[in-house]
């Protein structure tokens, strides 16, 4: 039996395209380390440690995605993948592959944004703070007026839909009122507790505005829409109102956290701009307002 051929493993490696890639990477890494003259980053001497915290994070991440806990084999694959990722990431940092990379830069910026948005740094607000915020943004906590109504359609395909609707209205309002008979329709014959936007979506904005001007309890019309002429009876009306803090506490608290996170981010960006400096050449300064490249504070939008 012949023994192993001297240098056979190396020849196989050189004959494999993957071997070419690995060998080229090793040569580049060695050349780069030589050029740096021993100025390797300090994490090169620190072993990669995978502890219970990392395993718990892997398990929770998997569970959120798949709605179950990983099996032992799946968990082993997850840990293997994490080790592989850490090894490759460390080698990439040693070769400074993270520098001048737009994707890496954006990910780092996003991670810092997540840290800055952590509302736990601001504690919990007082009721007075929430009441003040509620008063400053009444439009966000307004309950719109609503109407419940029934409608009868006289189709635009009729010769005189408005005249027919007016005649039916007189009968409805007569001394011996009868039920209104209109045309078959795909529109809802009635809506309950609907705001103006919902009514406009079904019948059109002009129709919705008219409905909110009608008295409760009697037939009115004709009111025009793109479908024809309508007789409308408003059955119930609810006025617009502002929500109180007990009613809107969860939403006001979420708004408070948004405001605080934006303020904290604006302060941090201002400090970073002061620390690092931002230089815009004259051409860029003419195109944009330099004072606005770092946001001042929350702009009131969600």
C-alpha positions in Angstrom: 0.0 0.0 0.0 1.3 3.4 -1.0 1.7 6.0 1.7 0.5 9.6 1.4 2.1 11.5 -1.4 4.3 14.3 0.0 2.7 17.6 -0.7 -0.5 15.9 -1.9 -2.7 18.0 0.5 -1.2 21.2 -0.8 -1.7 20.2 -4.4 -5.3 19.4 -3.7 -5.8 22.7 -2.0 -4.2 24.6 -4.9 -6.4 22.7 -7.4 -9.6 23.6 -5.6 -11.2 27.0 -6.3 -12.1 27.4 -2.6 -8.4 26.7 -1.8 -7.5 29.6 -4.1 -9.8 31.9 -2.3 -8.6 30.8 1.2 -4.9 31.1 0.2 -5.4 34.5 -1.4 -7.2 35.7 1.8 -4.4 34.4 4.0 -1.8 36.1 1.9 -3.7 39.4 2.0 -4.2 39.1 5.7 -0.5 38.4 6.2 0.6 41.2 4.0 -1.8 43.6 5.8 -0.5 42.5 9.2 3.1 43.0 8.0 2.3 46.6 6.8 0.7 47.4 10.1 3.8 46.4 11.9 2.3 44.7 14.8 -0.4 47.4 15.5 -3.1 44.7 15.7 -6.2 45.6 17.6 -6.4 44.5 21.2 -9.4 42.2 20.6 -7.2 39.8 18.6 -5.8 38.4 21.9 -9.3 38.1 23.5 -11.0 34.8 23.0 -14.6 34.7 21.8 -16.8 33.8 24.7 -20.3 32.3 24.2 -22.2 32.4 27.5 -25.7 31.8 28.8 -26.6 35.4 27.8 -25.8 34.7 24.2 -27.7 31.4 24.2 -30.7 33.1 25.8 -30.6 35.8 23.1 -30.4 33.2 20.4 -33.3 31.2 21.9 -35.5 34.3 22.3 -34.8 35.5 18.8 -35.6 32.1 17.3 -38.8 31.8 19.4 -40.1 35.1 18.3 -39.7 34.1 14.7 -40.9 30.5 14.8 -43.3 30.6 17.7 -41.5 27.8 19.5 -38.3 26.9 21.2 -35.4 25.5 19.2 -34.6 21.8 19.5 -31.2 20.9 20.9 -29.9 20.3 17.3 -31.3 23.7 16.2 -29.8 25.4 19.2 -26.4 23.8 18.4 -26.6 25.1 14.8 -27.5 28.6 16.2 -24.5 28.6 18.4 -22.3 27.3 15.6 -23.5 30.1 13.4 -22.9 32.7 16.1 -19.3 31.5 16.6 -18.7 31.5 12.8 -20.1 35.1 12.6 -17.9 36.3 15.5 -14.8 34.7 13.9 -15.4 36.2 10.5 -16.4 39.6 12.0 -13.3 39.7 14.1 -11.0 38.9 11.2 -12.8 41.5 9.1 -12.2 44.1 11.8 -8.5 43.1 12.0 -8.2 43.7 8.3 -10.1 47.0 8.7 -12.8 45.9 6.3 -15.3 47.8 8.5 -13.8 51.1 7.5 -15.4 53.2 4.8 -18.3 50.7 4.4 -21.6 52.4 4.0 -23.6 49.4 5.2 -21.5 49.0 8.4 -21.7 52.8 9.0 -25.5 52.7 8.7 -25.8 49.7 11.0 -23.6 51.4 13.7 -25.7 54.6 13.4 -28.9 52.6 13.7 -27.6 50.8 16.8 -26.8 54.1 18.5 -30.2 55.4 17.5 -31.8 52.5 19.3 -29.7 53.3 22.4 -30.8 56.9 22.3 -34.4 56.0 21.9 -34.4 53.9 25.0 -37.1 55.7 27.1 -35.9 54.1 30.4 -33.3 56.8 30.6 -36.0 59.4 31.2 -37.8 57.6 34.0 -41.6 58.0 34.2 -43.5 61.3 33.6 -45.8 62.9 36.2 -49.5 63.4 35.5 -48.8 67.2 35.2 -46.3 66.5 32.3 -48.8 64.3 30.5 -51.6 66.8 31.0 -49.4 69.5 29.5 -48.5 67.3 26.5 -52.2 66.5 26.1 -53.0 70.3 26.0 -50.2 71.0 23.6 -51.4 68.5 21.0 -55.2 68.5 21.2 -55.6 67.4 17.6 -53.9 64.0 18.3 -56.5 63.2 21.1 -59.7 64.5 19.5 -62.6 62.2 19.1 -64.4 63.2 15.9 -68.1 63.8 15.6 -70.1 60.8 14.5 -73.5 60.1 12.9 -75.8 57.1 12.6 -78.2 57.4 9.6 -80.4 55.6 7.1 -80.5 56.6 3.4 -82.7 55.9 0.4 -81.2 56.3 -3.1 -82.9 57.6 -6.2 -80.5 56.6 -8.9 -78.8 59.0 -11.3 -80.1 56.8 -14.1 -83.7 58.1 -13.5 -85.1 60.9 -15.7 -85.5 63.2 -12.8 -84.0 61.7 -9.6 -84.1 64.9 -7.7 -87.8 65.5 -8.4 -88.6 61.9 -7.5 -86.7 62.2 -4.3 -88.5 65.4 -3.4 -91.9 63.8 -4.1 -91.0 60.9 -1.8 -89.9 63.2 0.9 -93.2 65.0 0.9 -95.0 61.7 1.3 -92.7 60.8 4.2 -93.4 64.1 5.9 -97.2 63.9 5.2 -100.0 63.4 7.7 -99.9 59.7 6.8 -96.2 59.0 6.3 -95.3 56.0 4.2 -92.0 54.1 3.9 -89.6 55.5 1.3 -89.0 53.3 -1.7 -85.9 54.0 -3.7 -83.8 52.1 -6.1 -81.7 49.0 -5.5 -78.1 49.9 -4.5 -74.8 48.5 -3.6 -74.2 51.3 -1.0 -74.9 50.6 2.6 -78.5 51.5 3.5 -77.4 52.7 6.9 -74.2 53.5 8.8 -73.8 53.5 12.5 -71.5 55.7 14.6 -69.5 56.8 11.5 -67.2 59.8 11.4 -67.1 62.3 8.4 -64.1 60.6 6.8 -65.9 57.2 6.8 -69.0 58.6 5.3 -67.1 60.5 2.7 -65.3 57.3 1.7 -68.6 55.6 0.9 -70.7 58.5 -0.4 -68.3 61.4 -1.2 -67.1 64.4 0.7 -70.0 66.7 -0.2 -72.6 64.2 0.9 -70.7 63.7 4.2 -70.7 67.4 4.9 -74.4 67.6 4.3 -75.2 64.7 6.7 -73.4 66.5 9.5 -75.7 69.5 9.1 -79.0 67.6 9.4 -81.2 67.4 12.4 -81.7 64.1 14.2 -84.9 62.1 13.8 -86.5 63.4 10.6 -86.1 62.7 6.9 -84.1 65.3 4.9 -83.0 65.8 1.4 -82.5 65.4 -1.4 -78.8 65.2 -0.9 -76.7 64.6 -4.1 -73.9 62.1 -4.5 -72.2 60.7 -7.6 -74.8 57.9 -7.4 -77.9 60.0 -7.5 -80.1 61.8 -5.0 -80.6 60.6 -1.4 -83.2 61.0 1.3 -81.4 60.8 4.7 -82.7 60.3 8.3 -80.1 60.9 11.0 -80.9 58.5 13.8 -78.2 59.5 16.3 -75.5 62.2 16.6 -72.4 62.4 18.8 -70.5 65.6 19.1 -66.7 65.9 18.8 -64.8 65.9 22.1 -61.3 66.0 23.5 -60.2 62.9 25.4 -59.2 63.2 29.0 -55.9 61.9 30.4 -57.5 58.9 32.1 -59.1 58.0 28.7 -55.9 58.6 26.7 -53.1 57.8 29.1 -51.5 55.0 27.1 -51.3 57.2 23.9 -50.1 60.3 25.7 -47.4 58.2 27.5 -46.3 56.9 24.1 -46.2 60.5 22.7 -44.2 61.6 25.8 -41.6 58.8 25.1 -41.4 59.8 21.5 -40.8 63.5 22.4 -38.2 62.6 25.0 -36.3 60.3 22.7 -36.2 62.9 20.0 -35.0 65.6 22.4 -32.3 63.2 23.7 -31.2 62.4 20.1 -31.1 66.1 19.2 -28.9 66.9 22.2 -26.6 64.1 21.4 -26.3 65.0 17.8 -25.6 68.6 18.8 -22.9 67.5 21.2 -21.3 65.2 18.6 -21.4 67.9 16.0 -19.6 70.2 18.5 -17.0 67.5 19.3 -16.2 66.3 15.8 -17.1 69.3 13.7 -18.9 69.3 10.3 -17.3 71.1 7.4 -19.4 71.9 4.3 -17.7 73.4 1.3 -19.2 76.6 -0.2 -21.1 74.7 -2.9 -22.9 72.6 -0.4 -23.6 75.5 1.9 -25.4 77.3 -1.0 -27.6 74.2 -1.6 -28.7 73.5 2.0 -29.1 75.3 5.3 -26.1 74.1 7.4 -28.0 74.7 10.7 -30.6 72.1 9.7 -28.4 69.1 9.0 -28.8 68.2 12.7 -32.5 68.2 13.8 -33.2 70.6 16.7 -36.0 68.6 18.3 -39.2 66.6 17.8 -41.2 68.2 15.0 -44.6 67.2 16.3 -45.1 64.4 13.8 -45.4 60.7 14.7 
